[in-house]
């Protein structure tokens, strides 16, 4: 622990944290073993491993071949860099990055909440899961199955004693099932020609866009590779609830029905910049990087790669592949013919679980972002509107709005997913700029964003900016 003599003076603290009153000064907790830190990366990949990995990237592969795999690799590298900068701020302060942005201006928090709501209010993931379920069961009304699933997800979150632990368990099961399925198809379905083509195209196809792939499709695909949009920002909340770094000082978000303690949006901490705390910081930062690279980057890369190769093996060159989840039905039927009906059943079951697990995770994403922002900025003094109650009010509002959208007749999964994922890419571009400012101006020099990580963040901005502008240009040319 630090001594009193090593504690920075108030003036030094104001200089290190120039955008407001200095945070509470506490020691950085001792880092736990790496194995106990596994969780937030799995949650991120579990929620993200759905629309992109199961639908959008395989669909693009089915019509354009494996020539876009290089873009998936680049996107995942860029997202990993961004995610680790999100984690950096919360590790060092215990506060979410959205709360950090809002300290400059509430407008940033409002913008992110609105963008997140727009991104995820469309129930594309739940609808896609219900659609695949009807392939498994042989029929059913997709709209009412989806409405029922949304209500069920709301109930599960409401009765969870600690919400993060429930989400973590759901996503761990999903990731395990998906990896099991991929191991089977890697051995039993994907041929050597596809493996060699994937390796060749990833290298030689770099920078090229296959014929038939529009920039709107690309922006949607990079928004759905791994995480994307507001989804990434909630890493702050998850590592806080997991107890990473200074987040260990913040209570966990729990159900107001079955739990007691809860996260507080008003907490912000700093640790003394002495050698003992900085030594602990270096261990935290190294282990957080390792956890996220393995559980997020590697798992996403394996999943996108193998699902795309499966689509290439089974669907590429066919003229009956449409821009809808029906191509999953064709794919499942082909797997049944090539290997056996058991694999067809496993494929539909894994796809349903994966898409529904993503849907419940996305309810959690918006619930956390909006409740954290609202409590911190508008309801800090309210005894009734705790962060837990706000969270569940937002979750049930999402359930209600998503159900209303479906019952109004807008139920095409691909349309809903394209809206969501294109929005994700634009949102990621905006907050990447804000992250650079946050981690350079609002953190002490010893833990601040700099050097190669700063350079990679600037490249990330260029990456998302290029494709956003390219999509805008193509839409202007197509319509005017």
Secondary structure, DSSP 8 states (H G I E B T S, - for coil): ---GGGS--HHHHHHHSTTSS--EE--------HHHHTTHHHHHHHHHTTIIIIIIHHHHHHHHTTTTHHHHHHHHHHHHHHHHHHHHHHHHHSS-HHHHHHHH-HHHHHHHHHHHHHHHSS-HHHHHHHHHHHHHHT---HHHHHHHHHHHHHHHHHT-SBHHHHHHHHHHHHHHHHHHHHHHHHHHT--HHHHHHHHHHHHHTTT---TT--HHHHHHHHHSSSS-THHHHTHHHHHHHHT-GGGGGS---B-TTT------TT--EE---SHHHHHHHHHHHHHHHHHHIIIIIIHHHHHHHHHHHHHHHHHTT-S---SSTHHHHHHHHHHHHHT-HHHHHHHHHHHHHHHHHHHHHHHHHHHHHHHHHHHHHT-TT-SSS-HHHHHHHHHHHHHHHHHHHHHTT---HHHHHHHHHHHHHHHHHHHHHHHHHHHHHSS-GGG---HHHHHHHHHHHHHHHHHHHHHHHHHHHHH-
